[in-house]
Amino acid sequence: MGAIGLILAAVLSTNSIVPETAFQDSPAATYLIDLQDISRHRIHVEMTCARSPIEDLEIWMPVWTPGSYKIRDYARHIETLSAMDASGNEIPVTKIRKNTWTISAGPGGTVRLRYTLYCRLMTVRTNFVEKDGGFLNGAATFLLPRGADGPFDFAFVDLQQAAELEKICTLPRRGNSWRAADVDTLCDSPILIGKPQVLPFVVEEVPHDLIHMGDTSTWDMEGSREAIESLTREMVSFWGEIPYSRYQFMNVISEAGGGLEHKDCTLMLTSRWSWKDEDRRRSWYGLVSHELFHAWNGKRLRPVALGPFDYEKEVLTPDLWMVEGFTSYYDDLIVARAGLMNSDQYLKRLSDQIEGIRNSPGRQVRPLSEASTDAWIRYYQQDENAINSQISYYTKGALVAWLLDGTIREASNHQRSLDDAMRLAFQRYSGEAGYTPEQLREVFEEVAGQSLADFFARYIDGTDDLDYAIVLKTFGLRFDVPEDKGDDKDEDEEEPEKGWLGIDARDRSGRWVVSEVRRGTPAYEAGLNVGDEIVALDAFRASAGSWSNICRQYLPGSKASLTIARRGRIETLDVEFTAEPKDLWNLKIDEEAPEEAAQRRAAWWGKAEPKKKEEESPEEKTGD
């Protein structure tokens, strides 16, 4: 059987800590993970499965991870791969595709494959290990026998320092062995390896674990647990039910960022400095809220294309604006409803989203539905022209959700909202089938009580600029337009408006090099290109330190000669300065809105609404 095989047999005989029924069926494949080389960012895996006496055995590996829509080609991290039969004789392995190998038919019995994985990509969709531990993702870790859909068992070789590292996974466990019922579950269950701090809490009799792993010296353990419990209670209150039997928030403090949703957990990367800084802490709350919301929207309520997954090619859906965009709308909103963000903070984050879309010329080119379908080739593969040619289905999707929320409220005389539509969609389509684009839109129309064809045509399938009038009216808000204070000043005091070219550049070894050219800016109209080195403006030498000072000398309407170096050749462009566009999208509470709007606003964002201070009685007043 071999040393590793004997260890696996011993592991599988350990007393069960889950019902025996979870391990009744024989596994389609077993894996033993050896951590002896994690200090060198490597793991060794031994996979055992059946070998057919009449057909070649085909072994394959996923090329992407659900929730992150880009081909990742995980097989590129395999350093060595070999196979042997039950007697220990080596068997040839032939690679037939980038992620597929074959082993010729033999006398039957079992075959053992041994492979080494390099694990040093610090992202939520890949593998990262070092001497203190790390994390593994199923799609990036496990080879699979073609045609087998489970169950799959994996365990660890606990030798030397690896034995001191705890392993955490949401899968059923017996001793040191975990079981995944099928391929989707195996790929959907990340594994933490290290010395985590587990902070449990219970919501509606369902256990949850906030798990911090890494340098926790700057984090408040109890404070973070209380905050996430509050957030989770608000989330459960929103949906009205809990679809999982246990949930784990895996928070890896690693000086990296990002989060990825799973059905029963989330893997998140953050910084040791994300807690003590209030703004960054609110961003972390938003990340936690976003990934937890996905346990309902995305993992269970999903488009038909997103499950069961094809792990070997792109899976296209036009509905990522719902999966990610509507989740992005509710993430901060539920943080606010949980009392973890006040009204000013929430409106600031919403304003930033509006400003971000308004400053993205791609909004006039790429509809949301097309941006969803093209996620594989655009959103996850952005270049210097992305700002001009595409739009974020996260950010614009969130704003469209807000507009749809206001539209449903107005159409139903404020008796129903997008909240009701989300819950109805979950009730109807959170099963195995999923929803079609048509079915999803029908739910929104049913709750609104009217056709929304024009709304969908303009904002999801079209490129119309978003009209915020309905949400401003519904929630009693306004845009804080900067006032022109010139009339209040003497002519001698009035400051002239500065000119603007809209150039984005970076310092590269002392050279001032253009990094982005947005459509509609004077720089774009003048023909400036990404990669151009800005040498001078008129007679003034340009550099990172001098550029802003030079531009201050030019008023809107001024013309100048811009000297550039394009691939080593000196050229001159004629430019004309304009006034820099004002920030017109700062949301504020409209104090002149009717009381009904204030009541609707308070119901919309819950605890974020500030309480009005009551007038003090004369007896309560103090001081001279």
C-alpha positions, 0 to 999 in steps of 0.5 A: 500500500505504501507509507502514504496509503497506510497513513490514509487508511489510518486517518479514515478509521478515526472515530467519526465526528459526524453521522456515519451516514455521511461516509456510507458510500465509497468515495470516487477518489481519495486525496492525501495532502502532505504539508511538509514543504509548505515553507517552500509554498508547495503541497504534495497530493496523492490521489487514489481512484479506480482503474478500468481494465477496458478503458483509459482513465482520464484525469482533469482539473478545473480551469476556473473558480465559480464567482470569479469569471476568468479562465485561470488554468490551475494546471499550470501550478502542477510541478510534477505528476506521476502514477502507479498501480496498486503494486507500486509499479509506475504507469505512464501518464499522457497529457492530452489537453492543457488540463487533462491527462490519460492513464492507459487501461490496465488490470483494474484495481486502483491507481495512485497519482502523485502531484506537487502544487506550487501555492503562492498566489495570494488571492481568494480563488487560488492557493497560498501556503507558507510555514505558518499555514495558508489556504487551499481552494478546491478547483485549484487543488484537486485533480478529478477522474473523468465521469466521477461526480463523487463523493470525494474524501481528503485528509492530511499527512500530519507530520512535524510542524504540519501537525500543529496547524489546524485545518478548517473546512465546512465539509462533513468531517470524520477524524482527519478526513473531510467528504465532499458529496460532488464536484461542485461541493469539492470546488466550493469548500475552501480549506484554512490551514494555520492557527486561527481564532474562531469566534462562534455565535448563533443566529436563529439557532444556526451556528456561525463562526467568525474565523480570524487567521493571521496577525490579529494584534490590531483587531478587536476580537469581541468587537468584530464578533459582535458587529458580524453577529449584528450584521448577520441578524439583519441579513437573516431578517431581510431574507426571512430564512436561513438556507444553510446549516452552518456558516463560516466567515474565513477572514485571512489577515494577510495584507491582501484584499478580496472575497469570494462567496461559497454556499456555506462560507466565504474566504476573505483577505484583508489587512491588519490595519482594516479594523482600527481605521473607521473607514476601512472597517466599514469597507470590511463590513461591506465585504462581509455583508456582500459575501454573506448576501451571496449565500442567498443571491448567487449561490442559491438564487442564481441564473440557469447557467451558474450551476451545475458548473462546467469547470472547463470553459467559460459559462456565460450569463447576461445576469451578473448585474443581478448576481453581483450588482444587486448584491453590491446594492444591499451590502452597504445598505444592510450594514447601515440597517444593522447600525454599523454605518450612519446616514452620512457615511452611507450617502458618501459611499452611494455618492462615490458609486454615482461619481464613479459611473459618471466618470466612466465613458464606457457607460455610454458604450456597454450595456449592463447585460453585455458587460455581464456576458463579457465578464470573462474577456473584459471585467477580469482582463482590463487594459488601459482603454477599459474606462472607455469601453466597459462598465462595472456590473458591480457598481452600475448594477448597484445603482440600477438596483437602487433605481428599481427599488424606488420604481417599485416603491412608487409604482406600488404606492410604497406598499412594496419594494425591491426587498419583496422582489428579492424574497419572491425570486428566492422563493421561486428560483432558489432550487436546482433549476435557476432562473432565466433572464425573462423569469427574473424580470417577470418577478420585478414586474409582478411586484411593481404591478406594472410593465418595466420593459422601458426600465430594462431597455434603458438601464440594463439592455441600453446605455441611457444615463441613469435618472435619479429623480425617482429615488431622490423624490422617494427617499427625500434626497438631493444632490449638493451642487457646489455653489458659485461663490464668485458673486459674494466676493469682491472682484479682487478676491475672486479666484480664476477658474483653473484650466483642465486637460484631463490627463492621467499620468504616472512617474516612471523613473523620472518620466511623466508617462500617460497612463489613461486617456478618457473619452471626452477629455481635452487630452483625448480630443488632442490625440494623446495616447497611453504610453506617451511621455509628456516632455513639456507644455509650451516652454515648460519642462514637465515632470511629476513634481512640476506638472500640476504647477504648470497647468495652474497657469492656464485658464479654461479656453487657453491653448497650448503646445504639448510636446510628447515623446511617442516610442522615442519620437518627439511630437507636438500636439495642440491642446485647449484647456477647459474647466474641470467638471464639477462634482455634482453627485454628492447626496444629501438629505433634503430637509425641505422634502415632505415628512412622508419622504423622511419616513420612507427614508427611515424605513429604507435604511433603518438604523442609519437614520440619525435621530433628531435631538430633542429640545432641552428643558431649561432644567436640563441646560447647564453652563453660564 
